[in-house]
Amino acid sequence: MRHRKAGRKLGRTSSHRDAMFRNMVTSLFEHERIVTTTPKAKEARRIADKMITLAKKGDLHARRQALSYIRSKDIVAKLFEVIHLKFTDRNGGYTRIVQTGIRRGDAAPMAILELVGYQEVVEVKADN
């Protein structure tokens, strides 16, 4: 029985799973939007929300806890200086999962995991 065992295993070893989620959360904070499968997005959302909560605390201990997971000083600095300001008046739900359909190769359900305040920048070329 797997009572009281939270989280998905996703067919990976624990070390592979930990490394994959570290990379996904780092990429999410770097680009503010990632495309992945739906089960991976649901698991990465749990971790990303915890990291944003740490950033909202803002003290040295919280920064060190985030550095122990993210391990990129530039991304942690962005999280603590830029990203957390968007969520100061929000009590949770910092990320959004948008279903995008199925992947053609293996029919895996795909989704976009993004931060709630994400705005896509579109460049317009001037016709001369």
VONU-705665 format. One line per 3 residues: number of its first residue (from 1); their letters; for each residue x, y, z of N, C-alpha, C. Coordinates in Angstrom, 3 decimals. Each point is the difference from the previous one (the first is absolute). Example, Ala and Ser with C-alpha at 12.3 -4.5 7.8 and 13.67 -1.06 7.14 Angstrom:
REM residues 2
1 = as = 13.190 -5.690 7.800 -0.890 1.190 0.000 0.900 1.200 0.000; -0.350 1.050 -0.720 0.820 1.190 0.060 -0.770 1.090 0.730 .
***
This chain:
REM residues 128
1 = mrh = 0.842 -1.189 0.000 -0.842 1.189 0.000 0.877 1.239 0.000; -0.465 1.038 -0.657 0.785 1.228 -0.020 -0.743 1.135 0.693; -0.661 -0.318 1.096 -0.704 1.033 0.747 0.980 1.034 0.523 .
4 = rka = -0.386 1.258 -0.047 0.769 1.131 0.530 1.363 0.188 -0.655; 0.123 -0.403 -1.253 1.234 0.211 -0.740 -0.306 0.985 -1.128; 0.299 1.263 0.233 -0.334 1.040 -0.961 1.038 0.039 -1.105 .
7 = grk = -0.412 0.435 -1.174 0.922 0.181 -1.115 -0.030 -1.154 -0.976; 0.373 0.317 -1.228 0.036 -0.995 -1.062 1.435 -0.469 -0.209; 0.164 -1.260 -0.355 1.342 -0.521 -0.248 0.426 0.215 -1.443 .
10 = lgr = -0.934 0.044 -0.927 0.251 0.302 -1.410 0.969 -0.978 -0.659; 0.110 -1.211 0.526 0.841 -1.013 -0.623 1.480 0.316 0.051; 0.451 0.712 1.006 1.397 0.400 0.108 0.533 -0.353 1.386 .
13 = tss = 1.318 -0.094 0.092 0.603 -0.185 1.312 -0.107 1.309 0.770; 0.201 -0.078 1.300 -0.173 1.203 0.812 1.037 1.062 -0.342; 1.234 -0.390 -0.297 1.021 0.986 -0.344 -0.298 0.656 -1.341 .
16 = hrd = -0.485 -0.780 -0.961 -0.370 0.560 -1.304 -1.169 0.958 0.133; -0.973 -0.394 0.819 -1.183 0.831 0.222 0.382 1.317 0.670; 0.857 -0.060 1.010 0.437 1.216 0.685 0.731 0.939 -0.953 .
19 = amf = 0.905 -0.548 -0.801 0.757 0.828 -0.939 -0.921 0.604 -1.057; -0.966 -0.785 -0.480 -0.926 0.491 -1.017 -0.839 1.166 0.541; -0.503 -0.129 1.228 -0.820 1.074 0.553 0.829 1.231 0.343 .
22 = rnm = 1.238 -0.185 0.426 0.882 1.151 0.220 0.178 0.773 -1.307; 0.262 -0.724 -1.083 0.182 0.650 -1.300 -1.277 0.654 -0.489; -1.143 -0.645 0.210 -1.262 0.573 -0.455 -0.339 1.274 0.755 .
25 = vts = 0.194 -0.006 1.312 -0.306 1.188 0.803 0.962 1.132 -0.340; 1.268 -0.327 -0.217 0.969 1.014 -0.405 -0.381 0.609 -1.334; -0.394 -0.830 -0.957 -0.416 0.509 -1.314 -1.278 0.817 0.097 .
28 = lfe = -0.909 -0.409 0.879 -1.235 0.754 0.175 0.285 1.409 0.503; 0.886 0.130 0.973 0.307 1.329 0.519 0.861 0.804 -0.965; 0.767 -0.675 -0.830 0.823 0.716 -0.978 -0.843 0.543 -1.145 .
31 = her = -0.877 -0.836 -0.547 -0.785 0.377 -1.173 -1.434 0.392 0.330; -0.457 -0.294 1.211 -1.345 0.269 0.504 -1.083 -0.803 -0.710; 0.405 -0.951 -0.840 -0.963 -0.842 -0.705 0.743 -1.197 -0.575 .
34 = ivt = -0.514 -1.215 0.224 0.606 -1.191 -0.579 -1.100 -0.890 -0.564; 0.353 -0.826 -0.969 -0.920 -0.960 -0.606 0.466 -1.385 0.407; -0.903 -0.778 0.579 0.342 -1.323 0.491 -1.260 -0.869 -0.003 .
37 = ttp = 0.110 -1.219 0.506 -1.181 -0.844 0.105 -0.817 0.420 1.221; -1.247 -0.339 -0.002 -0.900 0.418 1.076 0.399 -0.562 1.365; 0.324 -1.299 0.138 0.397 -0.473 1.335 1.271 0.672 0.513 .
40 = kak = 0.974 0.247 -0.878 1.215 0.689 0.429 -0.311 1.428 0.415; -0.896 0.660 -0.723 -0.366 1.377 0.336 -0.686 0.062 1.356; -0.853 -0.967 0.299 -0.706 0.000 1.278 0.953 -0.205 1.167 .
43 = ear = 1.035 -0.810 -0.194 0.978 -0.209 1.067 0.938 1.193 0.127; 0.416 0.574 -1.122 0.908 1.147 0.043 -0.690 1.220 0.601; -1.305 0.099 -0.176 -0.756 1.122 0.563 0.094 0.013 1.527 .
46 = ria = -0.045 -1.179 0.625 0.097 -0.085 1.462 1.316 0.595 0.486; 1.080 -0.344 -0.688 1.324 0.472 0.412 0.151 1.484 -0.281; -0.462 0.451 -1.168 0.142 1.410 -0.375 -0.768 0.898 0.970 .
49 = dkm = -1.185 -0.423 0.407 -0.766 0.800 0.958 0.722 0.105 1.341; 0.669 -1.081 0.417 0.764 0.053 1.249 1.182 0.953 -0.120; 0.645 0.019 -1.160 1.139 0.902 -0.193 -0.449 1.464 0.016 .
52 = itl = -1.160 0.294 -0.576 -0.510 1.372 0.006 -0.381 0.402 1.420; -0.547 -0.932 0.781 -0.315 0.290 1.391 1.268 0.308 0.786; 1.080 -0.730 -0.281 1.279 0.309 0.641 0.479 1.396 -0.391 .
55 = akk = -0.171 0.349 -1.275 0.444 1.318 -0.470 -0.812 1.109 0.655; -1.267 -0.259 0.283 -0.825 1.017 0.662 0.447 0.227 1.437; 0.575 -1.018 0.644 0.561 0.197 1.337 1.186 0.946 -0.085 .
58 = gdl = 0.886 -0.252 -0.942 1.059 0.933 -0.318 1.190 0.038 0.929; 0.053 -0.810 1.054 1.144 0.076 0.899 1.133 -0.910 -0.486; 1.111 0.051 0.695 1.187 -0.730 -0.412 -0.220 -1.506 0.035 .
61 = har = -0.699 -0.482 1.002 -0.251 -1.435 0.106 -0.839 -0.491 -1.185; -1.010 0.768 -0.383 -0.831 -0.385 -1.138 0.822 0.002 -1.295; 0.890 0.982 -0.151 0.855 0.053 -1.194 0.915 -1.222 -0.060 .
64 = rqa = 0.537 -0.399 1.152 0.870 -1.180 0.018 -0.777 -1.278 -0.265; -1.235 -0.063 0.473 -0.835 -1.168 -0.306 -0.288 -0.073 -1.491; -0.279 1.135 -0.625 -0.248 0.016 -1.441 1.262 -0.365 -0.773 .
67 = lsy = 1.150 0.491 0.458 1.264 -0.342 -0.659 0.330 -1.478 0.124; -0.452 -0.643 1.064 0.268 -1.422 0.137 -0.806 -0.809 -1.007; -1.083 0.562 -0.508 -0.798 -0.720 -0.990 0.316 0.461 -1.415 .
70 = irs = 0.060 1.306 -0.232 0.141 0.508 -1.368 1.449 -0.026 -0.475; 0.963 0.381 0.831 1.427 -0.095 -0.277 0.501 0.889 -1.134; -0.752 0.995 -0.371 0.466 1.014 -0.938 -0.190 1.345 0.680 .
73 = kdi = 1.101 0.645 0.331 -0.081 1.236 0.768 -0.739 1.084 -0.774; 0.155 0.020 -1.324 -0.678 1.012 -0.812 -1.516 -0.177 0.042; -0.464 -1.237 -0.089 -1.437 -0.266 0.009 -0.582 0.270 1.377 .
76 = vak = 0.735 -0.362 1.054 -0.482 0.278 1.357 -0.064 1.502 0.232; 0.988 0.737 -0.516 -0.031 1.464 0.125 -1.204 0.574 -0.729; -0.303 -0.529 -1.186 -1.181 0.454 -0.748 -1.270 -0.326 0.775 .
79 = lfe = -0.049 -1.185 0.597 -1.167 -0.418 0.779 -0.219 0.917 1.195; 1.059 0.336 0.717 -0.125 0.777 1.224 -0.116 1.505 -0.259; 0.451 0.477 -1.168 -0.020 1.433 -0.260 -1.077 0.438 -0.972 .
82 = vih = -0.396 -0.862 -0.926 -0.945 0.398 -1.053 -1.320 -0.758 0.099; 0.087 -1.318 0.002 -1.214 -0.823 -0.121 -0.899 0.128 1.218; 0.570 0.020 1.201 -0.857 0.020 1.191 -0.793 1.300 0.117 .
85 = lkf = 0.452 1.064 -0.646 -0.738 1.268 0.067 -1.364 -0.091 -0.685; -0.126 -0.883 -0.992 -1.278 -0.175 -0.699 -1.058 -0.661 0.891; 0.458 -0.707 1.040 -0.914 -0.818 0.791 -0.098 0.448 1.455 .
88 = tdr = 0.331 1.252 0.294 -0.012 0.442 1.389 -1.404 -0.019 0.610; -1.013 0.297 -0.796 -1.361 0.037 0.532 -0.781 -1.279 -0.297; 0.684 -1.038 -0.458 -0.652 -1.252 -0.372 0.377 -1.073 1.011 .
91 = ngg = -0.961 -0.797 0.459 0.248 -0.988 1.038 0.267 -1.401 -0.525; 0.078 -0.179 -1.272 0.247 -1.323 -0.570 -0.427 -0.014 -1.442; 0.200 -1.110 -0.660 -0.389 -0.110 -1.395 0.866 0.876 -0.887 .
94 = ytr = 1.312 -0.148 0.128 0.914 0.861 -0.739 0.228 -0.490 -1.422; -0.365 -1.234 -0.281 0.231 -0.569 -1.330 -1.327 -0.423 -0.622; 0.034 -0.133 -1.311 -1.188 -0.380 -0.770 0.399 -1.134 -0.931 .
97 = ivq = -0.876 -0.994 -0.136 0.215 -1.093 -0.945 -1.060 0.112 -1.085; 0.452 0.113 -1.251 -0.900 0.099 -1.143 0.170 -1.269 -0.828; -1.074 -0.760 -0.149 0.052 -1.226 -0.790 0.119 0.365 -1.481 .
100 = tgi = 0.899 -0.689 -0.728 0.198 0.337 -1.414 -0.332 -1.139 -0.940; -0.427 -1.129 0.496 -0.336 -1.117 -0.883 0.939 -1.164 0.239; 0.123 -0.864 -0.999 0.842 -1.177 0.145 1.200 0.097 -0.930 .
103 = rrg = 1.101 -0.619 0.429 1.207 -0.037 -0.817 -0.190 -1.050 -1.084; 0.445 0.309 -1.189 -0.265 -0.857 -1.139 0.727 -1.339 0.094; 1.210 -0.008 0.507 0.796 -1.218 -0.001 -0.507 -1.082 0.927 .
106 = daa = -0.339 0.354 1.229 -0.387 -1.007 0.978 -1.336 0.287 0.680; -0.719 0.977 -0.483 -1.329 0.360 0.505 0.037 0.407 1.474; 1.111 0.580 0.432 0.084 0.490 1.378 -0.748 1.330 0.103 .
109 = pma = -0.762 0.202 1.072 -0.695 1.282 0.158 1.000 1.111 0.297; -0.033 1.053 -0.786 0.959 1.094 0.127 -0.664 1.197 0.669; 0.837 0.825 0.634 -0.510 1.176 0.701 1.083 1.067 0.021 .
112 = ile = -0.433 1.232 0.235 0.901 1.117 0.195 -0.085 0.381 1.467; 1.149 0.039 0.654 0.087 0.445 1.391 0.590 1.395 -0.018; -0.746 0.975 0.527 0.470 1.382 -0.037 -0.342 0.700 1.301 .
115 = lvg = 0.745 1.066 0.270 -0.311 0.843 1.144 -1.247 0.810 -0.319; -0.786 0.344 0.991 -1.307 0.609 -0.228 0.095 1.336 -0.720; 0.977 0.820 0.288 0.088 1.310 -0.621 0.754 0.015 -1.313 .
118 = yqe = 0.182 -1.150 -0.648 0.820 -0.085 -1.203 -0.636 0.745 -1.161; 0.794 0.831 -0.659 -0.435 0.711 -1.203 0.995 -0.312 -1.103; -0.489 -0.551 -1.096 0.881 -0.337 -1.110 0.346 1.259 -0.784 .
121 = vve = 1.280 0.169 -0.295 0.465 1.161 -0.755 0.008 -0.354 -1.478; -0.748 0.774 -0.784 -0.082 -0.238 -1.430 0.650 1.169 -0.731; 0.965 -0.325 -0.854 0.682 1.034 -0.763 -0.729 0.178 -1.337 .
124 = vka = -0.243 1.262 -0.364 -0.677 0.314 -1.250 1.033 0.605 -0.944; 0.114 -0.586 -1.211 0.936 0.529 -0.976 -0.691 1.085 -0.802; 0.727 1.081 -0.230 -0.544 1.110 -0.787 0.242 -0.280 -1.473 .
127 = dn = -1.038 0.162 -0.822 0.127 -0.203 -1.446 0.493 1.286 -0.636; 1.053 -0.110 -0.769 0.546 1.165 -0.696 -0.218 -0.096 -1.479 .
***
